[in-house]
Each structure stands twice: as C-alpha cells, then as structure tokens.
Amino acid sequence: MQFIGDYHMHSTYSDGKATVAEMVEAAYHCKLSEVGISDHGPRNIGTGVKNSRVFLRVKDELEKLAPRFPGLKMFASAEADIISPTGELDVSQEVIKNLDYLIVGLHPYVFPKGLAGVEFILGNQVKKFVPLLREKIINLNTKALVEAIYQYDVWTISHPGLKMEIDIGEVARACINRDTAWEINAGHKHPSYKDVLAAARSGVDFVVNSDAHFPESVGCLDYGSWVLEKCEVPVERVRNAKKQN
C-alpha cells in the first residue's frame, strides 16, 4: 500500500527537531502530495507549543512556503491534548476553526484541567501499580476520548490506546458516527496488529501517519502498509492511501 500524504508530524514549535520549512522540504523530497504540521497542544508537559496562537503562525508559514514546493499541498493542524474526563482540549475552538484539520490524542503527561482532570491523568499513572484500577481507568480514558470526538470536529485520533488504554469498540463506534479516522502511527508502530484488526472489524476508516520529529522520518509509513495489508483492509478505507486508477 502506498500513501499520498503524511499528516502528523512535529516541528521545533513543540518537540520536533527541525523547523516547519525543513519538515515540509523533507515531505517534498519524499514525493508526497500532501503534508500536515501538527504540533503538540500547549498543556503537553515539556513538549507543547508556547500557546495556541502558534498554530496560526504555522499556518502563515506554510502559506509563505507554498511557492517553494509546487505540487505539495500543505496543511496546518494541531495534536490537541485531552485535559479532562469530559473531553476538553487544550486548544480553543477559535483556533481550531482556523486549522485545516484537528488531531486529538490522549497523552499521560499533560497539565490537566480541574480536580477531575488531575484524578483522570494521575489515575493512569497509579494503575501501573494498582491493577484493580485498570478497568476503571480504561473506562475513564474511553469516555474522555469519546466525549472529545463528539464535542469537536476531529479528523483523526492519534495513536489510540498508546500509554492510555481504551475500549477499542466503543471509541470505534464514536469514530464511525462522527466520520473520524483511526490513526495508525508508524513512528510508534501502534496500534498493534491485534488492535488494528479489532478496529478494522468495527468498520472505521484509517489514516497512516509517521508522527515524525525529524526530517528523516517524514513519510516513513511502512508499518502502516504492513499492518493494513495483514488485516486485509481495502485502500478505500484508508484516507491517505494511493487509490488505483
């Protein structure tokens, strides 16, 4: 399976190791048709953007870069963090409406909102040492992600289940209802074959992204190709797959 675009990558505005221009240039040399910059939200501890306005600055940069890279479509996005069990994000609706698309993810190290948010985030750390909490925390994670999918116009959910377990079936139903794609994160080689198969059987659409933090990783999507073919997912259900003429 081949791909036309890579829509999840980071620049020096968050924890990436290259500028927006350098990441775009890498996509151009990979002969991708589309590329998206999606830095971490501002409440991601140690790795987030300085503030949400940075995403609009990235959009301006991409518009100025466009003439240098003919034929390459560039998109401004954000990988927003869920900061409460009710699905609130760390990127405002005002900013979101100016982005080309929105990625939403669960991350274990964020500055949460309110006491309920603190309990939600800390619970994921505590469950490592208290196995009896596992089911409760999975339910909390699932509820938070589902709530976010219904509250916001989410194009894809990033690395679903990575470090914060979820109920695949329940989240997949929300994705189908809201036309949200299920990301296969080639950088993390996540989700696993078993989990991709479970998601595929639910009927969700997929998108494969690199989650690149270096120019050398842009467009490295082989894991996605391998796992989707192994799960016999047709290209019609993969949003960035190159379709047959």
C-alpha positions as CSV (number, residue, x, y, z in Angstrom):
1,M,0.0,0.0,0.0
2,Q,1.3,3.4,-0.9
3,F,0.3,6.8,0.5
4,I,-0.2,10.3,-0.8
5,G,0.3,12.2,2.4
6,D,1.7,12.3,6.0
7,Y,-0.4,14.5,8.3
8,H,1.0,14.0,11.8
9,M,4.5,15.5,12.5
10,H,6.1,17.9,14.8
11,S,8.4,21.0,14.4
12,T,10.6,23.0,16.7
13,Y,7.5,24.8,17.9
14,S,6.9,21.7,20.1
15,D,9.2,18.7,20.5
16,G,10.3,18.3,16.8
17,K,14.0,18.7,15.9
18,A,13.5,20.6,12.7
19,T,11.7,23.7,11.5
20,V,8.4,23.8,9.7
21,A,10.3,24.6,6.5
22,E,12.7,21.6,7.0
23,M,9.8,19.2,7.6
24,V,8.0,20.4,4.5
25,E,11.1,20.1,2.4
26,A,11.5,16.5,3.6
27,A,7.9,15.8,2.5
28,Y,8.6,17.3,-0.9
29,H,11.7,15.2,-1.4
30,C,9.8,12.1,-0.4
31,K,7.5,12.9,-3.3
32,L,4.4,13.2,-1.1
33,S,1.4,15.0,-2.5
34,E,0.2,16.3,0.9
35,V,1.8,17.2,4.3
36,G,0.5,18.4,7.6
37,I,2.3,20.0,10.6
38,S,0.6,19.1,13.9
39,D,2.5,20.2,16.9
40,H,1.5,19.3,20.5
41,G,-1.1,21.4,22.3
42,P,0.2,23.9,24.9
43,R,-0.6,21.8,28.0
44,N,1.6,18.9,26.9
45,I,4.2,18.9,29.7
46,G,7.7,19.9,28.3
47,T,6.7,19.4,24.7
48,G,3.8,21.6,23.9
49,V,3.7,24.8,21.9
50,K,4.0,28.1,23.9
51,N,0.4,28.9,23.3
52,S,-2.4,28.1,20.9
53,R,-1.7,31.1,18.6
54,V,1.4,29.3,17.5
55,F,-0.8,27.1,15.3
56,L,-1.9,30.1,13.4
57,R,1.7,31.2,13.0
58,V,2.5,27.8,11.5
59,K,-0.4,28.3,9.1
60,D,1.1,31.6,8.0
61,E,4.5,30.0,7.5
62,L,3.0,27.3,5.3
63,E,1.3,29.8,3.1
64,K,4.6,31.6,2.6
65,L,6.4,28.3,1.9
66,A,3.9,27.1,-0.8
67,P,5.7,28.7,-3.8
68,R,8.9,26.9,-2.9
69,F,7.3,23.5,-3.2
70,P,5.0,23.3,-6.2
71,G,2.5,20.5,-6.2
72,L,2.7,19.9,-2.5
73,K,-0.4,20.6,-0.5
74,M,0.4,21.9,3.0
75,F,-1.9,21.8,6.0
76,A,-1.9,23.4,9.4
77,S,-3.1,21.2,12.2
78,A,-2.7,20.6,15.9
79,E,-2.3,17.4,18.0
80,A,-4.6,18.7,20.8
81,D,-4.5,17.1,24.3
82,I,-7.5,15.9,26.2
83,I,-7.2,17.6,29.6
84,S,-10.3,16.4,31.4
85,P,-12.5,13.4,31.7
86,T,-15.3,15.3,29.8
87,G,-13.1,15.6,26.7
88,E,-12.0,19.2,26.9
89,L,-9.0,20.1,24.8
90,D,-6.1,22.4,25.3
91,V,-6.7,24.2,22.0
92,S,-9.5,26.8,21.8
93,Q,-12.4,26.5,19.3
94,E,-11.4,29.9,18.0
95,V,-8.0,28.4,16.9
96,I,-9.5,25.1,15.8
97,K,-11.8,26.7,13.3
98,N,-8.8,28.2,11.6
99,L,-7.0,24.9,11.2
100,D,-7.2,22.7,8.2
101,Y,-8.0,19.7,10.4
102,L,-7.7,18.6,14.0
103,I,-5.9,15.6,15.6
104,V,-6.9,14.7,19.1
105,G,-5.0,12.4,21.4
106,L,-4.7,11.1,25.0
107,H,-1.3,11.8,26.5
108,P,-0.2,10.8,30.0
109,Y,1.8,13.9,30.7
110,V,-0.3,17.0,30.4
111,F,-1.4,19.8,32.7
112,P,-5.0,18.7,33.4
113,K,-8.0,21.0,34.0
114,G,-9.6,20.9,37.4
115,L,-9.6,18.3,40.1
116,A,-11.4,15.8,37.9
117,G,-8.7,16.3,35.3
118,V,-6.0,15.7,37.9
119,E,-7.6,12.5,39.0
120,F,-8.1,11.4,35.4
121,I,-4.4,11.9,34.5
122,L,-2.9,10.6,37.8
123,G,-5.2,7.6,37.6
124,N,-3.3,6.4,34.5
125,Q,0.0,6.6,36.5
126,V,-1.4,4.9,39.6
127,K,-3.0,2.0,37.7
128,K,0.5,0.8,36.8
129,F,0.9,-0.1,40.5
130,V,-2.7,-0.9,41.3
131,P,-4.0,-3.4,38.8
132,L,-7.5,-3.3,40.3
133,L,-7.9,0.2,38.9
134,R,-7.2,-0.9,35.3
135,E,-10.9,-1.3,34.3
136,K,-12.0,2.0,35.9
137,I,-9.2,3.9,34.2
138,I,-9.8,2.3,30.8
139,N,-13.5,3.4,31.1
140,L,-12.4,7.0,32.0
141,N,-10.0,7.1,29.1
142,T,-12.6,5.8,26.7
143,K,-15.2,8.3,28.0
144,A,-12.8,11.2,27.7
145,L,-11.9,10.3,24.1
146,V,-15.4,9.7,23.0
147,E,-16.6,13.0,24.5
148,A,-13.9,14.8,22.6
149,I,-14.9,13.2,19.4
150,Y,-18.5,14.3,19.8
151,Q,-17.6,17.8,21.0
152,Y,-15.1,18.7,18.4
153,D,-14.6,18.2,14.6
154,V,-11.9,15.6,15.0
155,W,-10.3,14.4,11.7
156,T,-8.3,11.6,13.4
157,I,-7.4,10.4,16.9
158,S,-3.6,10.0,17.4
159,H,-2.1,6.6,18.4
160,P,-5.3,5.4,20.1
161,G,-4.5,3.4,23.2
162,L,-0.8,4.3,23.4
163,K,0.1,4.6,27.1
164,M,-3.5,5.2,28.0
165,E,-5.7,2.2,27.3
166,I,-9.1,2.5,25.7
167,D,-12.1,0.3,24.8
168,I,-11.5,-0.1,21.1
169,G,-15.1,-1.0,20.2
170,E,-16.6,2.0,22.0
171,V,-14.2,4.5,20.6
172,A,-14.5,3.0,17.1
173,R,-18.3,3.5,17.2
174,A,-17.8,7.1,18.0
175,C,-15.3,7.5,15.2
176,I,-17.8,5.9,12.7
177,N,-20.6,8.1,13.9
178,R,-18.5,11.3,13.6
179,D,-16.5,10.4,10.5
180,T,-13.3,10.4,12.5
181,A,-10.3,8.3,11.2
182,W,-8.4,5.8,13.3
183,E,-4.7,6.6,13.1
184,I,-2.0,4.0,12.6
185,N,1.1,5.6,14.0
186,A,4.0,4.3,12.0
187,G,6.5,6.0,14.2
188,H,5.4,4.2,17.3
189,K,4.3,1.1,15.4
190,H,1.0,1.5,17.1
191,P,-1.7,0.1,17.4
192,S,-0.6,-3.5,17.3
193,Y,-1.8,-5.9,14.7
194,K,-4.4,-7.3,17.1
195,D,-5.8,-3.9,17.9
196,V,-5.8,-2.7,14.3
197,L,-7.7,-5.9,13.4
198,A,-10.3,-5.2,16.1
199,A,-10.7,-1.6,14.8
200,A,-10.9,-2.8,11.2
201,R,-13.7,-5.2,12.1
202,S,-15.7,-2.4,13.6
203,G,-15.7,-0.6,10.2
204,V,-13.7,2.5,10.9
205,D,-11.6,4.3,8.3
206,F,-7.9,4.7,8.9
207,V,-5.1,7.2,8.2
208,V,-1.4,6.3,8.4
209,N,1.0,8.9,9.8
210,S,4.6,9.0,10.7
211,D,4.5,11.2,13.9
212,A,7.9,12.4,12.6
213,H,10.1,14.5,14.8
214,F,13.0,14.5,12.4
215,P,13.1,15.2,8.6
216,E,14.4,11.7,8.1
217,S,11.2,10.2,9.5
218,V,8.8,12.1,7.3
219,G,6.9,9.8,5.0
220,C,8.2,6.6,6.8
221,L,4.8,4.8,6.7
222,D,5.9,1.2,6.1
223,Y,4.4,-0.1,9.4
224,G,1.0,1.2,8.4
225,S,1.2,-0.5,5.0
226,W,2.3,-3.8,6.5
227,V,-0.4,-3.9,9.3
228,L,-3.2,-2.8,7.0
229,E,-2.4,-5.4,4.4
230,K,-2.1,-8.1,7.0
231,C,-5.5,-7.1,8.3
232,E,-6.8,-7.1,4.7
233,V,-8.1,-3.5,5.0
234,P,-9.0,-2.2,1.5
235,V,-7.5,1.0,0.3
236,E,-10.9,2.6,0.1
237,R,-10.9,2.6,3.9
238,V,-7.5,4.3,4.2
239,R,-7.8,8.0,3.8
240,N,-4.3,8.7,2.6
241,A,-3.8,5.5,0.6
242,K,-3.0,5.9,-3.1
243,K,-6.1,4.7,-4.9
244,Q,-5.9,2.6,-8.1
245,N,-6.8,4.4,-11.3
